[in-house]
């Protein structure tokens, strides 16, 4: 059993099922990546794990406990952090204030955590007194990830973290994910840049029309001829 596990998840928005019997799991100290074509249900599967999508069937477990009935807020309180694809910073607040907002549930000191975020993302340190809305897209994404880390999560979930950033910024962000993984945090990403994401993934899930098409290690999926031909451009 993995630390975070969604089993046979079926559900969506309104009356339509976007995911059907979908299974996603990630262990502590592991990177799991969800890939697939547009409309495959990648983001929906991730939001179902966080409780933002109501499941008609299936279950979600965290640390072996069934959390299917918990609200997103309660799941965050139990150690889950989510970085959405868009609108993921408070543009009018400074970078430091954005990080402080990430720690709103904590009742202990946050200085050490903020220093770890600064060490992980030097550009966040350098721009800590600037409004987040003045930063580049890649820098804003770093702030968003840093704010999520301020909760000291057990699970870090990212929806399309490299969307719209340059290849250099993407490579740097993926390198930071490896550093975060080394701290024992479970990382789950939904990604359009499938080849690059699978290259750092311990396990990967290929979704098609809301269903699991392939599940394997990242390396095995990269080497799978059918996956390469159908989803990775050959």
N, C-alpha and C positions, 0 to 999 in steps of 0.2 A: 504493500500500500504506500502510495506517495504522500508527501506532506499536504499538497493541494491536489484535489482530484474531483473532476466532473465526470459523472458516469451516466451514460445513455441520456444525455441532455436533449430534450425536445422542447422547443418553444420559439417565441419571436415577439413581434409587435402587433397588437390588435389580435385579429383572428388567424393570422398567417404564421405558420411555422417556418422559421429561417434556418434553424438547426434541427437535425433529425437524428436521434440516437448518437449524438456526438460525445466522444470521450477524449478528455484532455487531462493531463496530469503533469506535475513538476515536483521534484524533490528539492530539499534544502541543498544549497551549494551546486545548483544545476541550472542550466539555461535550456528552456524549452521554447521552440519557435513554431508558430502557426502560420502556414503559407497556403497559397492557393490563388486562383484567379479572382478578379473583381466580382463581388457578389457571392463569394463562396461561403460567407458566414464567419469569417475570421474574427471580426470585431464583435459580432453578436455572441460568439462562443465565449470570448473573454468577458464581456459584460454579464453574461449569464453566471459566470463564476463569481463575479462581484455582487450579484443580486440586482443588477440594473435591468435585466431581462427576466421576466417571469417564466419559469419553466412549467410546462404542462405535464411533462414526464421527466424522470431522472432525478439525480441527487448530486449535491456538492458536499464534499467533506474537507475539513481543514484539521490537520493533526489527528486524523481518525475520528473527529466529531462531525456529525451531520449538521451543516449550517444552512441547509436549503431554505429554511424558513426565516433566516435572519435578514434584516435590512442591510443595505450597503454600508450605512453608518456603523452598524454593529460589527460588520465584517472588517471594516477599517480599524475599529477598536480592538480587534483580535489579531491584527498584524498584517492586514492586506493593504497595499498602496497601489493606486492606479494613476497612470499618466495618460490623459486623453490625447488624441491626435491634434486637435485644434483647441484654441481658447484655453491653453493650459498654464498661462501665467496671468497675474494681475498687472496689467500694463501700466497703470498709473502709480503703482507702488514700487519702491526701490527693490533691488535684488535682495538685499538683506531682509526687508519686510516680507517679501515673498517667502523666503526661507522660514521666517518666524511664523508665518501663517501655517506652514506645514506642520508646525509643532503645537498646534492649538489644543490637541488632546492630551498633551503631556503635562505632567505636574512636577517634573524634575528639571534640573538645569539643562540647557540645550547648547551651551557654548562649545563643548567638546564635539558634539555632533556637527555643529556648523563648521568647525575647523576641519573635520574630516571631509565635509563636502567641499570646502575651499581647497583642500589638498587634492581631492579627486578632480576638481574642475578649476584650474588656475584662472580661467577667464571669468568665472563667477566671483572669485575673490577680487580680481582687478576691477570689476564693474559693480561691486557690492553696493555702492551709494548712488548708482544711476537708476532711473526708472526702467523697469524691465521692458517696456514698450519701445525703448530706444535701441535695444540690442538686435543683433542679426538673428535670423531664424535658428541657426545652429546654437547660438548663445542662449536664446530663449529656451530651447529644448534642454540645454544643460541646467538652466534654472529650474525648469519643471521637474526634471529627474532629481535634482538636489532637494527641492521642496518635498518630494515624495520620500526621500531618504531621511528627512528630518523626523519622520514618524518612527524611525528605527524599525522598519517593517521586517517581517519574516518572509513576505512574498512581495516582489516588485513586479507590477504588471504594466506593460507599455503597449499602447495602440499605435502602430505605424510610427515608431520614434524617428525614423530617418526620412519621412516623407518631406520632399521639398528641400532637402539639404544637399550640399555638394558631396561628391565622392570622398573628398578628404575629411569633411566633417563626419560623414557616415562611418568611415574607418575608425576615426578617433572615438566616436560614441560607442562603437562595438568594442573597442579596446577597453573603454571604461566599464562596459558590462562585464568583461572578464574579471576586472579588478573587484567589482561588486560581488560577483559570484564567489570569489576567493574568500570573502568574509562570511560565507555560509548562507547567504540570502538566496532564496528561490526566485528565479527570474523567468517570467513568461512574456513573450513578445508576439504580437501579430505583425507581420511584415510583408511588404510588397517586394522588397529587394531580397528575393528568396535565396539566391545563390550565396550572397554574402552572409545572410543571417544563418543559413544552415552550416556555413563553415565554422561558426563559433558555437553551434548548438550541441548540447549533449543528446537531446532528442528532438525530433521534429514531427509535425503533424501536417499532412497535406489534406485540405478540405476541398470538396467539390459539391456544390449545391447543398451545403449544410451538413454533409456527411463525411466521415473519415474515409479517404481514399487510400492513403498510405500512412503508416506510422512506423518509425524506425529511428536509429541514431541519425544525427545530422550527417555524419560521414557516409553512412549507408544510403541515405536518400540522395546525396550528391552523386553517388556512384551508380544509382539505379538507372538503367537505360530508359525506362519508361518515364520516370520522373524527369530526367534530363530532357527527353524529347518533348514531353507534354507541358512541362511547367518551368523549365530552366532555359529554354531556347536552344536545346541541342547539346 
